[in-house]
Amino acid sequence: MPYALTDRTKELLDKSDEERMQYISRNVWIDYPIAENIIKKMDNLIRYEKGKSRITSILLVGSSTNGKTSLLEQFETLYPPYDYNIEGGRPDWVKDDFFDNHSGIGLPVLYINAPNEPSESRLYTNILNELNAPFKERDTISRKQYLVEYYLNIFNVEMIIIDEIHGILNGSTARQRQTMDAIKILSNRLKIPIVLSGIKDALRAVSTNTQISSRFRPEYLAKWKIIF
């Protein structure tokens, strides 16, 4: 069965070699049912879980190079940063009284990589660095925790995504438990869902105690292939 060229493909045939190289080198998201289902579940979390006394969260599990990070980055694009203080940047539904309770700037989804060892301090450092928030490396853990909660509120963060969570397994069980407890406390205090992601070893990271494992519902990203 012959395949017809799309209009966009026909346009590219007349482009320069450099333009065509740039086009084929770009990142492309390929939607498929399993990923679509997981994104829908993440969307339900950010829409309906915020503010609850007990937050349901997700642990995304998949093998290496199976598209977990691409899926998370795709979800992040659905909730881009905003600044309603910019002239012309305020949607119609944002009225003047909105600013009584909100700063007008927002980062709905905060995406970070987990530290490559179990460390509360490094977890908070990764969050503060991603927010470009001022802090000192030598700050105490309690000071960093305060700053993290302060800035997450300031930026109206509604979901935290922590990728490569299996990295915290590179340390003692006690420190793993402390790091996971810190993640749970962030979710409890801010009342927002958290999505963890990693290879199957990540299941061990959330099994430090039943309180944590019961909150992070595993979602498995199976291998896939394109069939022509």
MARBA-3410 file (N, C-alpha, C, O; in Angstrom, 1 decimal):
228
0.9,-1.2,0.0,0.0,0.0,0.0,0.9,1.2,0.0,1.7,1.4,0.9 ~ 0.8,2.1,-1.0,1.6,3.3,-1.1,1.2,4.3,0.0,0.1,4.4,0.3 ~ 2.2,5.1,0.5,2.0,6.1,1.5,2.1,7.5,0.8,3.1,7.7,0.1 ~ 1.1,8.4,1.0,1.1,9.7,0.4,1.9,10.7,1.4,1.7,10.6,2.6 ~ 2.6,11.6,0.8,3.3,12.6,1.6,2.3,13.6,2.1,1.4,14.0,1.4
2.5,14.0,3.4,1.6,15.0,4.0,2.0,16.4,3.4,3.1,16.5,2.8 ~ 1.2,17.4,3.6,1.5,18.7,3.1,2.7,19.3,3.8,3.5,19.9,3.2 ~ 2.8,19.0,5.1,4.0,19.4,5.8,5.3,18.8,5.3,6.3,19.5,5.2 ~ 5.2,17.6,5.0,6.4,16.9,4.4,6.8,17.5,3.0,8.0,17.7,2.8 ~ 5.8,17.8,2.2,6.1,18.3,0.9,6.7,19.7,1.1,7.6,20.1,0.3
6.3,20.5,2.1,6.9,21.8,2.3,8.4,21.6,2.7,9.3,22.4,2.3 ~ 8.7,20.6,3.5,10.1,20.4,3.9,11.0,20.0,2.8,12.2,20.2,2.9 ~ 10.5,19.4,1.8,11.3,19.0,0.6,12.0,20.2,0.0,13.0,20.1,-0.7 ~ 11.4,21.4,0.1,11.9,22.6,-0.5,12.8,23.4,0.5,13.3,24.5,0.1 ~ 13.0,22.9,1.7,13.8,23.6,2.7,15.3,23.2,2.4,15.6,22.3,1.7
16.1,24.0,3.1,17.6,23.8,3.0,17.9,22.5,3.8,17.1,22.0,4.6 ~ 19.1,22.0,3.6,19.5,20.8,4.3,19.6,21.1,5.8,19.2,20.3,6.7 ~ 20.0,22.3,6.2,20.1,22.7,7.6,18.7,22.7,8.3,18.5,22.2,9.4 ~ 17.7,23.3,7.5,16.4,23.4,8.1,15.8,22.0,8.2,15.1,21.7,9.2 ~ 16.0,21.1,7.3,15.5,19.7,7.4,16.2,19.0,8.5,15.5,18.1,9.2
17.5,19.2,8.7,18.2,18.5,9.8,17.6,19.0,11.2,17.4,18.2,12.1 ~ 17.4,20.3,11.3,16.8,20.8,12.5,15.4,20.2,12.8,15.1,19.9,13.9 ~ 14.6,20.0,11.7,13.3,19.5,11.9,13.3,18.0,12.3,12.6,17.7,13.3 ~ 14.2,17.2,11.7,14.2,15.8,12.1,14.9,15.5,13.4,14.8,14.5,14.0 ~ 15.7,16.5,13.9,16.4,16.4,15.1,15.6,16.8,16.4,16.1,16.7,17.5
14.5,17.4,16.1,13.7,18.0,17.3,13.1,16.8,18.1,12.9,15.7,17.6 ~ 12.7,17.1,19.3,12.0,16.2,20.2,10.6,16.0,19.7,9.9,17.0,19.4 ~ 10.1,14.8,19.6,8.8,14.5,19.1,8.1,13.6,20.1,8.6,12.5,20.5 ~ 6.9,14.0,20.6,6.1,13.1,21.5,5.2,12.3,20.6,4.4,12.8,19.8 ~ 5.3,10.9,20.8,4.4,10.0,20.1,3.4,9.5,21.2,3.8,8.7,22.1
2.2,9.8,21.0,1.2,9.4,21.9,0.8,7.9,21.7,0.7,7.5,20.5 ~ 0.5,7.2,22.7,0.0,5.8,22.6,-0.8,5.5,23.8,-0.7,6.2,24.9 ~ -1.7,4.5,23.8,-2.7,4.3,24.8,-2.2,4.2,26.2,-2.8,4.8,27.1 ~ -1.1,3.5,26.5,-0.6,3.3,27.9,-0.2,4.7,28.4,-0.5,5.0,29.5 ~ 0.6,5.4,27.6,1.0,6.7,28.1,-0.1,7.7,28.2,-0.2,8.5,29.2
-1.1,7.7,27.3,-2.2,8.5,27.4,-3.0,8.3,28.7,-3.5,9.2,29.3 ~ -3.1,7.0,29.1,-3.9,6.6,30.3,-3.1,7.2,31.5,-3.8,7.7,32.4 ~ -1.8,7.1,31.6,-1.0,7.6,32.7,-1.1,9.1,32.8,-1.3,9.6,33.9 ~ -1.0,9.8,31.7,-1.2,11.2,31.7,-2.5,11.6,32.2,-2.7,12.6,32.9 ~ -3.6,10.9,31.8,-4.9,11.2,32.2,-5.0,11.1,33.8,-5.6,11.9,34.4
-4.4,10.0,34.3,-4.4,9.8,35.8,-3.6,10.9,36.5,-4.0,11.4,37.5 ~ -2.5,11.4,35.9,-1.8,12.5,36.5,-2.6,13.8,36.4,-2.6,14.6,37.3 ~ -3.3,13.9,35.3,-4.2,15.1,35.2,-5.3,15.1,36.2,-5.6,16.2,36.8 ~ -5.8,13.9,36.5,-6.8,13.8,37.6,-6.2,14.2,38.9,-6.9,14.8,39.8 ~ -5.0,13.8,39.2,-4.3,14.2,40.4,-4.3,15.7,40.6,-4.6,16.2,41.7
-3.7,16.4,39.6,-3.5,17.8,39.8,-4.9,18.6,39.8,-4.9,19.7,40.4 ~ -5.9,18.0,39.2,-7.2,18.6,39.2,-8.0,18.4,40.5,-8.7,19.3,41.0 ~ -7.9,17.2,41.1,-8.9,16.8,42.1,-8.2,16.4,43.5,-9.0,16.3,44.4 ~ -6.9,16.3,43.5,-6.3,15.8,44.8,-5.9,17.0,45.7,-5.8,16.9,46.9 ~ -5.5,18.1,45.1,-5.0,19.3,45.9,-6.0,19.7,47.0,-7.2,19.8,46.7
-5.4,19.8,48.2,-6.2,20.3,49.3,-6.8,19.2,50.1,-7.4,19.5,51.2 ~ -6.7,18.0,49.7,-7.3,16.9,50.5,-6.4,16.6,51.8,-5.2,17.0,51.8 ~ -7.0,16.1,52.8,-6.3,15.8,54.0,-5.3,14.6,53.8,-4.2,14.5,54.4 ~ -5.6,13.7,52.9,-4.7,12.6,52.5,-4.6,12.6,51.0,-5.6,12.3,50.3 ~ -3.4,12.8,50.5,-3.2,13.0,49.1,-2.8,11.7,48.4,-2.0,11.0,48.9
-3.5,11.3,47.3,-3.1,10.2,46.5,-2.0,10.6,45.6,-2.2,11.7,44.9 ~ -1.0,9.8,45.4,0.1,10.2,44.5,0.4,9.0,43.6,-0.2,7.9,43.8 ~ 1.4,9.1,42.8,1.7,8.1,41.8,3.2,7.8,41.8,4.0,8.7,41.9 ~ 3.5,6.5,41.6,4.9,6.0,41.4,4.9,5.5,40.0,4.3,4.4,39.7 ~ 5.6,6.2,39.0,5.7,5.7,37.6,6.9,4.8,37.5,8.0,5.2,37.8
6.7,3.6,37.1,7.7,2.6,37.0,7.9,2.1,35.6,6.9,1.8,34.9 ~ 9.1,2.1,35.1,9.4,1.6,33.8,10.9,1.3,33.6,11.7,1.8,34.4 ~ 11.2,0.5,32.6,12.6,0.2,32.4,13.3,1.4,31.9,12.7,2.3,31.4 ~ 14.7,1.3,31.9,15.5,2.4,31.4,15.3,2.6,30.0,15.0,1.7,29.2 ~ 15.3,3.9,29.5,15.1,4.3,28.1,13.7,3.9,27.6,13.6,3.6,26.4
12.8,3.8,28.4,11.4,3.4,28.0,10.5,4.5,27.8,9.3,4.3,27.5 ~ 10.9,5.8,28.0,10.1,6.9,27.8,9.4,7.6,29.0,8.5,8.4,28.8 ~ 9.9,7.2,30.2,9.3,7.8,31.4,9.5,9.3,31.4,8.6,10.1,31.7 ~ 10.8,9.7,31.2,11.1,11.1,31.2,10.3,11.9,30.1,9.9,13.0,30.4 ~ 10.2,11.3,29.0,9.5,12.0,27.9,8.0,12.2,28.3,7.4,13.2,28.0
7.4,11.1,28.9,6.1,11.2,29.3,5.9,12.4,30.3,4.9,13.1,30.3 ~ 6.8,12.4,31.3,6.7,13.5,32.4,6.9,14.8,31.8,6.2,15.8,32.2 ~ 7.8,15.0,30.8,8.0,16.3,30.2,6.8,16.7,29.3,6.5,17.8,29.3 ~ 6.2,15.7,28.7,5.0,16.0,27.9,3.9,16.5,28.9,3.2,17.4,28.5 ~ 3.7,15.8,30.0,2.7,16.3,31.0,3.0,17.7,31.4,2.1,18.5,31.6
4.3,18.0,31.7,4.7,19.3,32.1,4.2,20.4,31.2,3.9,21.5,31.6 ~ 4.3,20.1,29.9,3.9,21.1,28.9,2.4,21.4,28.9,1.9,22.5,28.4 ~ 1.6,20.5,29.6,0.1,20.8,29.7,-0.2,21.9,30.7,-1.2,22.4,30.7 ~ 0.8,22.1,31.6,0.6,23.1,32.7,1.8,24.0,32.7,2.7,23.9,33.6 ~ 1.9,24.9,31.7,3.1,25.8,31.6,3.1,26.9,32.7,2.1,27.2,33.3
4.3,27.4,33.0,4.4,28.6,33.9,3.5,29.7,33.4,3.3,29.9,32.2 ~ 3.1,30.6,34.3,2.3,31.8,33.9,2.7,33.0,34.8,3.2,32.8,35.9 ~ 2.4,34.1,34.3,2.5,35.4,35.0,1.4,36.3,34.7,1.4,36.9,33.6 ~ 0.4,36.4,35.5,-0.8,37.1,35.2,-0.6,38.6,35.5,-1.5,39.4,35.2 ~ 0.6,39.0,36.0,0.9,40.4,36.2,1.3,41.1,34.9,1.3,42.3,34.8
1.7,40.3,33.9,2.2,40.8,32.6,0.9,41.4,31.8,-0.1,40.7,31.8 ~ 1.0,42.5,31.3,0.0,43.1,30.5,-0.4,42.2,29.3,0.5,41.8,28.5 ~ -1.6,41.8,29.3,-2.1,41.0,28.2,-1.9,39.5,28.5,-2.4,38.6,27.7 ~ -1.3,39.2,29.7,-1.1,37.8,30.0,-2.2,37.2,30.9,-2.1,36.1,31.4 ~ -3.2,38.0,31.3,-4.2,37.6,32.2,-5.4,37.0,31.5,-6.0,37.7,30.7
-5.8,35.7,31.7,-7.0,35.2,31.0,-8.2,35.8,31.6,-8.2,36.4,32.6 ~ -9.3,35.7,30.9,-10.6,36.3,31.2,-11.1,35.9,32.6,-11.7,36.7,33.3 ~ -10.8,34.7,33.0,-11.4,34.2,34.3,-10.7,34.7,35.5,-11.2,34.6,36.6 ~ -9.5,35.4,35.3,-8.8,35.9,36.4,-9.3,37.4,36.7,-9.0,38.3,35.9 ~ -10.0,37.5,37.8,-10.5,38.8,38.2,-9.6,39.5,39.2,-8.6,38.8,39.7
-9.9,40.7,39.6,-9.0,41.5,40.5,-8.9,40.8,41.8,-7.8,40.8,42.5 ~ -10.0,40.1,42.3,-10.0,39.5,43.6,-9.1,38.3,43.7,-8.8,37.7,44.7 ~ -8.7,37.8,42.5,-7.8,36.6,42.4,-6.5,36.9,43.1,-5.9,36.1,43.8 ~ -6.0,38.2,43.0,-4.7,38.6,43.6,-4.8,38.7,45.1,-3.8,39.0,45.8 ~ -6.0,38.6,45.7,-6.1,38.7,47.2,-5.6,37.4,47.8,-5.1,37.4,48.9
-5.6,36.3,47.1,-5.1,35.0,47.6,-4.0,34.4,46.8,-3.4,33.4,47.2 ~ -3.6,35.0,45.7,-2.6,34.5,44.8,-1.6,35.6,44.4,-2.0,36.7,44.3 ~ -0.4,35.2,44.1,0.6,36.1,43.8,0.5,36.5,42.3,1.1,37.5,41.9 ~ -0.2,35.8,41.5,-0.3,36.1,40.1,0.7,35.4,39.2,0.7,35.5,38.0 ~ 1.7,34.8,39.8,2.7,34.0,39.1,2.6,32.6,39.5,2.2,32.3,40.6
2.9,31.7,38.6,2.7,30.3,39.0,3.6,29.3,38.2,4.0,29.6,37.0 ~ 3.9,28.3,38.8,4.6,27.1,38.2,3.8,25.9,38.6,4.2,25.2,39.6 ~ 2.8,25.6,37.9,1.8,24.5,38.3,2.5,23.2,38.6,2.2,22.5,39.5 ~ 3.5,22.8,37.7,4.2,21.6,37.9,5.7,21.8,38.0,6.3,22.4,37.2 ~ 6.2,21.4,39.2,7.7,21.5,39.4,8.3,20.1,39.1,7.9,19.1,39.7
9.3,20.1,38.2,9.9,18.8,37.8,11.4,18.9,38.2,12.1,19.8,37.8 ~ 11.8,17.9,39.0,13.2,17.8,39.5,13.7,16.4,39.3,12.9,15.5,39.2 ~ 15.0,16.2,39.4,15.6,14.9,39.5,15.9,14.7,41.0,16.3,15.6,41.7 ~ 15.7,13.4,41.4,16.0,13.1,42.8,17.5,13.1,43.0,18.3,12.9,42.1 ~ 18.0,13.4,44.2,19.4,13.3,44.5,19.9,11.9,44.3,19.1,10.9,44.4
21.1,11.7,43.9,21.6,10.3,43.6,22.1,9.6,44.9,22.8,8.6,44.8 ~ 21.7,10.1,46.0,21.8,9.4,47.3,20.7,9.9,48.2,20.2,11.0,48.0 ~ 20.4,9.1,49.2,19.3,9.6,50.1,19.8,10.7,51.0,20.7,10.6,51.9 ~ 19.2,11.9,50.8,19.7,13.1,51.5,18.5,14.1,51.5,18.2,14.6,50.4 ~ 18.0,14.4,52.7,17.0,15.5,52.8,17.5,16.8,52.2,16.9,17.5,51.5
18.7,17.1,52.7,19.3,18.4,52.3,19.5,18.5,50.8,19.1,19.6,50.2 ~ 20.0,17.5,50.1,20.1,17.6,48.7,18.8,17.6,48.0,18.7,18.2,46.9 ~ 17.8,16.9,48.5,16.4,17.0,47.9,16.0,18.4,47.9,15.5,18.9,46.9 ~ 16.1,19.1,49.1,15.6,20.5,49.2,16.5,21.4,48.3,16.0,22.3,47.7 ~ 17.8,21.1,48.2,18.7,21.9,47.3,18.2,21.8,45.9,18.2,22.8,45.2
17.9,20.6,45.4,17.4,20.4,44.0,16.2,21.2,43.8,16.0,21.8,42.7 ~ 15.3,21.2,44.7,14.0,21.9,44.5,14.3,23.4,44.5,13.8,24.1,43.6 ~ 15.1,23.9,45.4,15.4,25.4,45.4,16.2,25.8,44.2,15.9,26.9,43.7 ~ 17.1,25.0,43.7,17.8,25.3,42.5,16.9,25.4,41.3,17.0,26.3,40.5 ~ 15.9,24.5,41.2,15.0,24.5,40.1,14.1,25.7,40.1,13.7,26.2,39.1
13.8,26.2,41.3,13.0,27.4,41.5,13.8,28.7,41.3,13.3,29.8,41.3 ~ 15.1,28.5,41.2,16.0,29.7,41.2,15.8,30.5,42.4,15.9,31.8,42.4 ~ 15.6,29.9,43.5,15.3,30.6,44.8,16.6,30.8,45.5,17.5,30.0,45.5 ~ 16.8,32.0,46.2,18.0,32.3,46.9,18.1,31.4,48.2,17.1,31.3,49.0 ~ 19.2,30.8,48.4,19.5,30.1,49.7,21.0,29.8,49.8,21.8,30.1,48.8
21.4,29.3,50.9,22.8,29.0,51.1,23.0,27.5,51.2,22.3,26.8,51.9 ~ 24.0,27.0,50.6,24.3,25.5,50.7,24.5,25.1,52.1,24.1,23.9,52.4 ~ 25.0,25.9,52.9,25.3,25.5,54.3,24.1,25.7,55.2,24.2,25.5,56.4 ~ 23.0,26.2,54.7,21.7,26.3,55.5,21.4,24.9,56.1,21.7,23.9,55.5 ~ 20.8,25.0,57.3,20.4,23.8,58.0,19.2,23.1,57.2,18.6,23.8,56.3
19.0,21.8,57.5,17.9,21.1,56.8,16.5,21.8,57.1,15.7,22.0,56.2 ~ 16.4,22.2,58.4,15.1,22.9,58.7,14.9,24.2,58.0,13.8,24.6,57.6 ~ 16.0,24.9,57.8,16.0,26.2,57.1,15.6,25.9,55.6,14.8,26.7,55.0 ~ 16.2,24.9,55.0,15.9,24.6,53.6,14.5,24.1,53.4,13.8,24.5,52.5 ~ 14.0,23.4,54.4,12.6,22.9,54.3,11.7,24.1,54.4,10.7,24.2,53.6
12.0,25.1,55.3,11.1,26.3,55.4,11.1,27.0,54.0,10.1,27.4,53.5 ~ 12.3,27.2,53.4,12.4,27.9,52.1,11.6,27.2,51.0,11.0,27.8,50.2 ~ 11.8,25.8,51.0,11.1,25.0,50.0,9.6,25.2,50.1,8.9,25.5,49.1 ~ 9.0,25.1,51.3,7.6,25.3,51.5,7.2,26.7,51.1,6.1,26.9,50.6 ~ 8.0,27.7,51.5,7.6,29.1,51.3,7.6,29.3,49.8,6.6,29.9,49.3
8.6,28.9,49.0,8.6,29.2,47.6,7.6,28.4,46.8,7.1,28.8,45.8 ~ 7.4,27.1,47.2,6.4,26.3,46.5,5.0,27.0,46.7,4.2,26.9,45.7 ~ 4.7,27.6,47.8,3.5,28.3,48.0,3.5,29.6,47.2,2.5,29.9,46.5 ~ 4.6,30.3,47.2,4.7,31.6,46.4,4.4,31.3,44.9,3.7,32.1,44.3 ~ 5.0,30.2,44.4,4.8,29.9,43.0,3.6,29.1,42.7,3.5,28.6,41.5
2.7,28.9,43.7,1.5,28.2,43.4,1.7,26.8,42.8,1.0,26.5,41.9 ~ 2.7,26.1,43.3,3.0,24.8,42.7,1.9,23.8,43.1,1.5,23.8,44.3 ~ 1.3,23.1,42.2,0.2,22.2,42.4,0.6,20.7,42.3,-0.2,19.9,42.7 ~ 1.8,20.5,41.8,2.3,19.1,41.7,3.8,19.1,41.6,4.4,19.9,40.9 ~ 4.4,18.2,42.3,5.9,18.0,42.2,6.1,16.7,41.5,5.6,15.6,41.9
7.0,16.7,40.5,7.4,15.4,39.9,8.9,15.2,40.2,9.7,16.1,40.0 ~ 9.2,14.1,40.8,10.6,13.7,41.2,11.0,12.5,40.3,10.6,11.4,40.6 ~ 11.9,12.7,39.4,12.3,11.7,38.5,13.6,11.0,39.1,14.3,11.5,39.9 ~ 13.9,9.8,38.6,15.0,9.0,39.0,15.0,8.8,40.5,16.1,8.9,41.2 ~ 13.9,8.5,41.1,13.8,8.3,42.5,14.6,7.1,43.1,14.9,7.1,44.2
14.9,6.2,42.2,15.7,5.0,42.6,17.1,5.4,43.1,17.8,4.6,43.7 ~ 17.5,6.7,42.7,18.8,7.2,43.2,19.0,7.2,44.7,20.1,7.1,45.2 ~ 17.9,7.3,45.4,18.0,7.4,46.9,18.4,6.0,47.5,18.6,6.0,48.7 ~ 18.4,5.0,46.7,18.7,3.7,47.2,20.2,3.5,47.5,20.7,2.6,48.1 ~ 21.0,4.5,47.0,22.4,4.5,47.2,22.9,5.0,48.5,23.7,5.9,48.7
22.3,4.4,49.6,22.6,4.8,50.9,21.9,3.9,51.9,21.3,2.9,51.5 ~ 22.1,4.2,53.2,21.5,3.3,54.2,20.0,3.4,54.2,19.4,4.3,53.7 ~ 19.4,2.3,54.8,17.9,2.2,54.9,17.4,3.4,55.7,16.3,3.9,55.4 ~ 18.1,3.8,56.7,17.6,4.9,57.6,17.6,6.2,56.8,16.6,6.9,57.0 ~ 18.6,6.4,56.0,18.6,7.7,55.3,17.6,7.7,54.1,17.0,8.7,53.8
17.3,6.5,53.6,16.3,6.3,52.6,14.9,6.7,53.2,14.1,7.4,52.6 ~ 14.7,6.2,54.4,13.4,6.4,55.1,13.3,7.9,55.4,12.2,8.5,55.3 ~ 14.4,8.6,55.8,14.3,10.0,56.1,14.0,10.8,54.9,13.2,11.7,54.9 ~ 14.6,10.4,53.7,14.3,11.2,52.5,12.9,11.0,52.0,12.2,11.9,51.6 ~ 12.4,9.8,52.1,11.0,9.5,51.7,10.0,10.2,52.7,8.9,10.6,52.3
10.4,10.2,54.0,9.5,10.9,54.9,9.4,12.4,54.6,8.4,13.0,54.7 ~ 10.6,13.0,54.1,10.6,14.4,53.8,9.7,14.6,52.6,9.0,15.7,52.5 ~ 9.6,13.7,51.6,8.7,13.8,50.5,7.3,13.8,50.9,6.4,14.5,50.5 ~ 7.0,12.8,51.8,5.6,12.7,52.3,5.2,13.9,53.1,4.1,14.4,53.0 ~ 6.1,14.5,53.9,5.8,15.7,54.7,5.5,16.9,53.7,4.6,17.6,54.0
6.2,17.0,52.7,6.0,18.1,51.7,4.6,17.9,51.1,3.8,18.9,51.1 ~ 4.2,16.7,50.8,2.8,16.5,50.3,1.8,16.8,51.3,0.7,17.4,51.0 ~ 2.0,16.4,52.6,1.1,16.6,53.6,0.9,18.1,53.9,-0.2,18.6,54.1 ~ 2.0,18.8,54.0,1.9,20.2,54.5,1.4,21.1,53.4,0.7,22.1,53.6 ~ 1.8,20.8,52.1,1.4,21.7,51.0,0.0,21.2,50.4,-0.6,21.9,49.7
-0.4,20.0,50.8,-1.6,19.3,50.3,-1.6,19.3,48.8,-2.6,19.7,48.1 ~ -0.5,18.8,48.2,-0.4,18.7,46.7,0.1,17.3,46.4,0.8,16.7,47.2 ~ -0.3,16.7,45.3,0.2,15.4,44.9,1.6,15.4,44.4,2.1,16.4,43.9 ~ 2.3,14.3,44.6,3.7,14.1,44.1,3.8,12.9,43.2,3.2,11.8,43.6 ~ 4.5,13.0,42.1,4.7,11.9,41.2,6.1,11.5,41.3,7.0,12.4,41.0
6.4,10.3,41.6,7.8,9.8,41.6,7.9,8.9,40.4,7.0,8.3,39.9 ~ 9.2,8.8,39.9,9.4,8.0,38.7,10.8,7.4,38.8,11.7,8.0,39.3 ~ 10.8,6.1,38.3,12.1,5.4,38.3,12.0,4.0,37.7,10.9,3.6,37.3 ~ 13.1,3.3,37.7,13.1,1.9,37.2,12.4,1.1,38.3,12.0,1.6,39.4 ~ 12.3,-0.2,38.1,11.6,-1.1,39.0,12.2,-1.0,40.4,11.4,-1.3,41.4
13.5,-0.7,40.6,14.0,-0.6,41.9,13.4,0.5,42.7,13.4,0.5,43.9 ~ 12.7,1.4,42.0,11.9,2.5,42.7,10.9,1.9,43.7,10.5,2.6,44.6 ~ 10.4,0.7,43.3,9.4,0.1,44.2,10.0,-0.1,45.6,9.2,0.0,46.6 ~ 11.3,-0.4,45.7,11.9,-0.5,47.0,12.0,0.8,47.7,12.0,0.8,48.9 ~ 12.2,1.9,46.9,12.4,3.2,47.6,11.1,3.6,48.3,11.2,4.3,49.4
9.9,3.2,47.8,8.7,3.6,48.5,8.2,2.6,49.5,7.2,2.8,50.2 ~ 8.9,1.5,49.7,8.5,0.5,50.6,9.2,0.6,51.9,9.2,-0.4,52.7 ~ 9.7,1.8,52.2,10.4,2.0,53.5,9.4,1.9,54.7,9.8,1.4,55.8 ~ 8.1,2.3,54.5,7.1,2.0,55.5,5.7,2.0,54.8,5.6,2.5,53.6 ~ 4.7,1.4,55.4,3.4,1.3,54.8,2.7,2.6,54.6,2.0,2.7,53.6
3.0,3.6,55.4,2.4,4.9,55.2,2.8,5.5,53.9,1.9,6.2,53.2 ~ 4.0,5.3,53.5,4.5,5.9,52.2,4.0,5.0,51.0,3.5,5.5,50.0 ~ 4.2,3.7,51.1,3.8,2.8,50.0,2.3,2.9,49.7,1.9,2.7,48.6 ~ 1.5,3.1,50.7,0.1,3.2,50.5,-0.3,4.5,49.8,-1.4,4.5,49.2 ~ 0.5,5.5,49.8,0.2,6.8,49.1,0.6,6.8,47.7,0.0,7.5,46.9
1.6,6.1,47.3,2.2,6.1,46.0,1.7,4.9,45.2,2.3,3.8,45.3 ~ 0.7,5.1,44.4,0.1,4.0,43.6,0.9,3.7,42.4,1.2,4.6,41.6 ~ 1.5,2.5,42.2,2.3,2.2,41.1,1.6,2.2,39.8,0.5,1.7,39.7 ~ 2.2,2.9,38.8,1.7,2.8,37.4,2.9,2.4,36.5,3.9,2.9,36.6 ~ 2.6,1.3,35.7,3.7,0.7,35.0,3.7,1.1,33.5,2.6,1.0,32.9
4.8,1.6,33.1,4.9,2.0,31.7,5.6,0.9,30.9,6.8,0.7,31.0 ~ 4.8,0.1,30.2,5.3,-1.1,29.6,6.0,-0.8,28.3,5.8,0.3,27.8 ~ 6.9,-1.7,27.8,7.5,-1.5,26.6,6.5,-1.4,25.4,5.5,-2.0,25.5 ~ 6.9,-0.6,24.4,6.0,-0.5,23.3,6.8,-0.4,22.0,8.0,-0.3,22.0 ~ 6.1,-0.6,20.9,6.7,-0.5,19.6,5.7,-0.1,18.6,4.5,-0.3,18.7
6.2,0.5,17.5,5.3,1.0,16.4,5.1,-0.2,15.4,6.1,-0.8,15.0 ~ 3.9,-0.5,15.1,3.6,-1.5,14.1,3.0,-0.8,12.8,2.0,-0.2,12.9 ~ 3.7,-1.1,11.7,3.2,-0.5,10.4,2.3,-1.5,9.8,1.8,-1.2,8.7
END
